[in-house]
Amino acid sequence: MKNLSVILTSVILGAIGQVILKVGANKLGEFSLSLNTLYKDLISIIKTPEIVLGVVFFFMSFLLWIKVLTKNELSYSYPMVSLNYIIIMIISFFIFHEEISIKKIIGTILIVLGVWVVYV
């Protein structure tokens, strides 16, 4: 398999970044992003360490993804990104105590089957 470890690392870093952003967003609370408060909102975002850290994880994921794209076909690599749904669902269950419904489980099974079909 072509650079599968790099693809998986990029996907996992992106998922971790998403979780850290959620922690930061929860800490940040509501904001409007209206023109009147845009500057204040952006400063609040930048001052939230979890959001900055989440962006760092996204950036690392981005750099690895560029490496993936230089070595592989997009149609081969991109389906692996759908594993983010699974990773996020599991992490969200444990960290944010989000519900895992039967619909989510069925959807997850379909995603895994789809990725398996592409990679086998």
C-alpha positions in Angstrom: 0.0 0.0 0.0 1.3 3.4 -1.0 2.3 5.6 2.0 -0.6 4.2 4.1 1.2 5.2 7.3 1.5 8.8 6.1 -2.1 8.9 5.0 -3.3 7.5 8.4 -1.0 9.9 10.3 -2.5 12.8 8.4 -6.0 11.6 9.1 -5.4 11.1 12.8 -3.7 14.5 13.2 -6.7 16.1 11.5 -9.1 14.3 13.8 -7.1 15.3 16.9 -7.0 18.9 15.7 -10.8 18.8 15.3 -11.2 17.5 18.9 -8.9 20.1 20.3 -10.8 22.8 18.4 -14.0 21.6 19.9 -12.5 21.9 23.4 -11.3 25.4 22.5 -14.7 26.3 21.1 -16.4 25.1 24.2 -14.1 27.3 26.3 -14.6 30.2 24.0 -18.3 30.1 24.1 -20.7 32.1 21.8 -19.5 34.8 19.5 -21.2 36.5 16.6 -18.5 37.2 14.0 -20.5 40.2 12.9 -18.7 43.1 11.4 -19.1 45.0 14.6 -17.4 42.4 16.7 -15.1 40.7 14.2 -11.9 42.1 15.6 -12.8 41.3 19.2 -14.0 37.8 18.1 -10.7 37.1 16.2 -8.6 38.2 19.2 -10.7 35.9 21.5 -10.1 33.0 19.1 -6.3 33.7 18.9 -6.1 34.0 22.7 -7.7 30.5 23.2 -4.7 28.1 23.4 -6.8 25.1 22.5 -7.9 26.7 19.2 -4.3 27.6 18.4 -3.2 24.1 19.2 -6.0 22.6 17.1 -4.8 24.8 14.1 -1.3 23.5 14.7 -2.5 19.9 14.4 -4.5 20.8 11.3 -1.3 22.4 9.8 0.7 19.2 10.5 -2.0 17.2 8.9 -2.0 19.5 5.9 1.8 19.2 5.4 1.5 15.4 5.5 -1.5 15.5 3.2 0.6 17.5 0.6 3.2 14.7 0.8 0.5 12.1 0.3 -0.8 14.0 -2.8 2.6 14.1 -4.3 3.0 10.4 -4.1 -0.5 8.9 -4.6 -3.6 9.3 -6.7 -6.3 11.4 -5.0 -8.9 8.7 -5.7 -6.7 6.3 -3.7 -5.9 8.6 -0.8 -9.0 10.6 -0.2 -11.4 7.8 0.9 -9.2 7.3 4.0 -10.2 10.8 5.1 -13.7 9.4 5.8 -12.1 7.5 8.7 -12.2 10.9 10.5 -16.0 10.3 11.1 -15.2 7.1 13.0 -12.3 8.6 15.0 -14.3 11.7 15.9 -17.3 9.7 16.9 -15.3 7.5 19.2 -13.3 10.3 20.8 -16.5 12.5 21.1 -18.1 9.7 23.0 -15.4 9.5 25.6 -14.4 13.2 25.9 -17.6 15.0 25.2 -20.0 12.3 26.3 -21.8 12.5 22.9 -24.3 9.8 22.1 -23.5 7.0 19.7 -26.9 6.1 18.1 -27.7 3.1 16.0 -27.7 5.4 12.9 -24.1 6.4 13.7 -23.1 2.8 14.2 -24.7 1.7 10.8 -23.1 4.7 9.1 -19.7 3.9 10.6 -20.0 0.3 9.4 -20.8 1.6 5.9 -17.8 3.9 5.9 -15.5 1.1 7.0 -16.8 -1.1 4.3 -16.3 1.7 1.7 -12.7 2.3 2.7 -12.1 -1.4 2.8 -13.4 -1.8 -0.8 -11.1 1.0 -2.0 -8.0 -0.4 -0.3 -8.4 -4.1 -0.8 
